[in-house]
């Protein structure tokens, strides 16, 4: 087996459903912890904030007619394998969108796995050399990678790149502004990205 095949198989064995992910987040919040190798008050606070976002978006996130049409055109089963952690603000905004897409089709099986528990797989999907999450890895029926997406939708990625170019990095002000953008966007940019991605698989 190739290294990627082994890493994918391990991640799938370590994975769980979206509903289980929500429950795990709930337990982390109750225990004042976060997922991942690092623990801090900051990360546990992010986990608490993100859990509230996840619960809200799981109830309110909508999908559009365009992506429903694309999903209905899928002729074979695929797996959405998402690498994430509880403290990730981008994940709190985009993973519920991924869940809502998967929920629309019997041909899409959504699996969630933690980045730090699957570093060998994560290291094969770096963004500018970083283990940026969430990372969506789309697998065919043989668990071969046929597409990937993340860690952010197109517009948010451009916002990040522009801010880094001007300021040299991301700060608390930008992160707050990014969350405001996510709230206004209501998942539309993520839906558009994933619709285009899935269309290429048809």
C-alpha positions as CSV (number, residue, x, y, z in Angstrom):
1,X,0.0,0.0,0.0
2,X,1.1,3.5,-0.7
3,X,1.7,6.0,2.2
4,X,-1.4,7.9,1.1
5,X,-3.6,4.8,1.0
6,X,-2.4,3.8,4.5
7,X,-3.0,7.3,5.8
8,X,-6.5,7.4,4.3
9,X,-7.4,4.0,5.7
10,X,-6.2,5.1,9.2
11,X,-8.1,8.3,9.0
12,X,-11.3,6.5,8.0
13,X,-10.9,4.1,10.9
14,X,-10.4,7.0,13.2
15,X,-13.4,8.9,11.8
16,X,-16.9,9.5,13.1
17,X,-20.2,11.0,12.0
18,X,-21.1,14.7,12.1
19,X,-23.6,14.1,14.8
20,X,-20.9,12.3,16.9
21,X,-18.6,15.3,16.2
22,X,-21.2,17.7,17.7
23,X,-21.5,15.5,20.7
24,X,-17.8,15.3,21.1
25,X,-17.6,19.1,20.9
26,X,-20.3,19.3,23.6
27,X,-18.3,17.1,25.9
28,X,-15.1,19.1,25.2
29,X,-17.0,22.3,26.2
30,X,-18.3,20.7,29.4
31,X,-14.8,19.6,30.3
32,X,-13.2,23.0,29.4
33,X,-11.0,21.3,26.8
34,X,-10.4,21.3,23.0
35,X,-9.5,18.6,20.6
36,X,-5.9,18.2,19.4
37,X,-2.5,17.8,20.9
38,X,-2.3,21.3,22.4
39,X,-4.5,22.5,25.3
40,X,-4.9,26.0,26.5
41,X,-7.6,28.4,27.8
42,X,-7.6,30.1,24.4
43,X,-8.2,26.9,22.5
44,X,-10.9,25.8,24.9
45,X,-12.6,29.2,24.6
46,X,-12.5,28.9,20.8
47,X,-14.0,25.4,21.1
48,X,-16.9,26.8,23.2
49,X,-17.5,29.6,20.7
50,X,-17.3,27.2,17.7
51,X,-19.6,24.7,19.3
52,X,-22.3,27.4,19.6
53,X,-21.7,28.3,15.9
54,X,-21.9,24.7,14.8
55,X,-25.2,24.1,16.6
56,X,-26.7,27.2,15.1
57,X,-25.5,26.6,11.6
58,X,-26.5,22.9,11.7
59,X,-30.1,24.2,12.2
60,X,-30.1,27.2,10.0
61,X,-27.7,26.5,7.0
62,X,-29.5,26.2,3.7
63,X,-28.4,24.7,0.4
64,X,-29.3,26.1,-3.0
65,X,-31.0,24.6,-6.0
66,X,-27.7,24.6,-8.0
67,X,-25.9,22.3,-5.7
68,X,-28.9,20.1,-5.2
69,X,-29.0,19.6,-9.0
70,X,-25.3,18.8,-9.0
71,X,-25.7,16.3,-6.1
72,X,-28.6,14.6,-7.8
73,X,-26.4,14.1,-10.9
74,X,-23.9,12.0,-8.9
75,X,-23.9,8.5,-10.3
76,X,-21.5,6.8,-7.9
77,X,-20.9,7.0,-4.2
78,X,-18.2,9.3,-2.8
79,X,-16.9,9.9,0.7
80,X,-16.3,13.4,2.2
81,X,-13.5,13.0,4.7
82,X,-13.0,16.2,6.7
83,X,-9.9,16.8,8.8
84,X,-10.6,19.4,11.5
85,X,-10.2,20.4,15.2
86,X,-12.7,21.8,17.6
87,X,-10.9,25.2,18.0
88,X,-10.9,26.0,14.2
89,X,-13.0,29.1,13.4
90,X,-13.1,28.4,9.7
91,X,-14.3,24.8,10.3
92,X,-17.2,26.1,12.5
93,X,-18.4,28.1,9.5
94,X,-17.8,25.6,6.7
95,X,-18.2,22.1,8.0
96,X,-21.9,22.6,8.6
97,X,-22.2,23.5,5.0
98,X,-20.4,20.4,4.0
99,X,-22.8,18.4,6.3
100,X,-25.8,19.9,4.7
101,X,-24.6,19.0,1.2
102,X,-23.9,15.4,2.3
103,X,-27.3,15.2,4.0
104,X,-28.9,15.8,0.6
105,X,-27.6,12.6,-1.0
106,X,-27.3,8.9,-0.3
107,X,-24.3,8.9,-2.5
108,X,-22.2,11.1,-0.1
109,X,-20.9,9.6,3.1
110,X,-19.5,12.3,5.4
111,X,-16.7,11.3,7.8
112,X,-15.0,13.6,10.3
113,X,-11.5,13.0,11.7
114,X,-9.1,15.1,13.8
115,X,-6.1,16.6,12.2
116,X,-3.6,15.9,15.0
117,X,-4.6,12.2,15.1
118,X,-4.0,12.0,11.4
119,X,-0.9,14.0,10.7
120,X,0.5,11.7,8.1
121,X,-2.6,12.3,5.9
122,X,-2.7,16.0,6.8
123,X,0.9,16.4,5.7
124,X,-0.1,15.4,2.2
125,X,-2.6,18.2,1.9
126,X,-0.7,21.2,3.2
127,X,-1.7,24.8,2.4
128,X,1.4,27.0,1.8
129,X,3.3,24.5,3.9
130,X,0.9,24.6,6.8
131,X,-1.5,22.1,8.2
132,X,-4.4,24.4,7.6
133,X,-7.9,23.2,8.4
134,X,-10.6,22.3,7.7
135,X,-9.5,20.1,4.8
136,X,-12.1,18.2,2.8
137,X,-10.8,15.2,1.0
138,X,-13.2,13.6,-1.5
139,X,-12.7,9.8,-2.1
140,X,-14.2,7.4,-4.7
141,X,-15.5,4.0,-3.9
142,X,-12.0,2.6,-3.7
143,X,-11.0,5.3,-1.2
144,X,-8.8,7.0,-3.8
145,X,-8.5,10.8,-3.7
146,X,-10.5,12.5,-6.5
147,X,-10.6,16.1,-5.2
148,X,-9.9,18.2,-2.2
149,X,-11.0,21.6,-0.8
150,X,-10.1,23.9,2.0
151,X,-9.2,25.4,4.3
152,X,-11.4,28.4,3.3
153,X,-13.8,29.3,0.5
154,X,-12.4,31.4,-2.4
155,X,-13.4,34.9,-1.1
156,X,-12.1,34.2,2.4
157,X,-8.8,32.9,1.0
158,X,-8.4,36.1,-1.0
159,X,-9.2,38.2,2.1
160,X,-6.5,36.3,4.0
161,X,-3.9,36.7,1.3
162,X,-4.6,40.4,0.9
163,X,-4.4,41.0,4.6
164,X,-1.2,39.0,5.0
165,X,0.4,40.9,2.1
166,X,-0.5,44.3,3.7
167,X,0.1,43.4,7.4
168,X,2.5,40.5,7.3
169,X,0.2,38.1,9.1
170,X,-3.3,37.7,10.6
171,X,-4.3,39.3,13.9
172,X,-7.4,39.4,16.2
173,X,-8.9,42.2,14.2
174,X,-8.8,40.3,10.9
175,X,-10.1,37.1,12.5
176,X,-13.1,39.0,13.9
177,X,-13.7,40.7,10.5
178,X,-13.5,37.3,8.8
179,X,-16.2,35.9,11.1
180,X,-18.4,38.9,10.3
181,X,-17.9,38.1,6.6
182,X,-18.8,34.4,7.2
183,X,-22.0,35.5,9.0
184,X,-23.0,37.8,6.1
185,X,-22.1,35.2,3.4
186,X,-24.3,32.5,5.0
187,X,-22.3,29.7,3.4
188,X,-22.9,30.9,-0.2
189,X,-19.2,31.1,-1.2
190,X,-18.5,27.6,0.3
191,X,-21.6,26.2,-1.6
192,X,-20.3,27.8,-4.8
193,X,-16.8,26.3,-4.4
194,X,-18.2,22.8,-3.6
195,X,-20.7,23.0,-6.4
196,X,-17.9,23.7,-8.9
197,X,-15.8,20.9,-7.3
198,X,-18.5,18.3,-7.6
199,X,-19.4,19.4,-11.1
200,X,-15.9,18.4,-12.2
201,X,-16.5,14.9,-10.8
202,X,-19.6,14.3,-13.0
